[in-house]
Amino acid sequence: MIKLLILFLAGGAGTLGRYGTSNAVKAFWDTSFPAAVLIVNLVGCFLFGLLWAMFEGKYHFSSEFRLYILTGFLGGYTTFSAFIFDNYMLSTKSFWWMILNIGVQNVGGLLLFAAAVYIVKTVF
């Protein structure tokens, strides 16, 4: 139960971090381009890569701590970093599985989003 509570708090901290980063970007970069999401995703990917490499390298932390930081905090900050990590891991095994994953998730996600919007606008 404590593990879930800490994971919950780490996710909340990540969400607050995303909110703060987004507001800071919007304050300096007022544009119709989604710059805040871009910056959050790029920062999240950098942090995930940095921390994962450190955890895999000479810095040994418990699996619980890794869970709290990578899944909890960075999962709350941006799930895009997990998507990138999964694709990186796929790329070490099969380039084509990585390409398939990127394509299916992006195109499939966009199509399902559009379908949901269509359903709401035409049915409800």
Summary of the structure (lengths in Angstrom):
residues: 124
radius of gyration: 17.1
end to end distance: 40.0
largest distance: 55.9
contacts: 328
relative contact order: 0.12
helix: 85%
strand: 0%
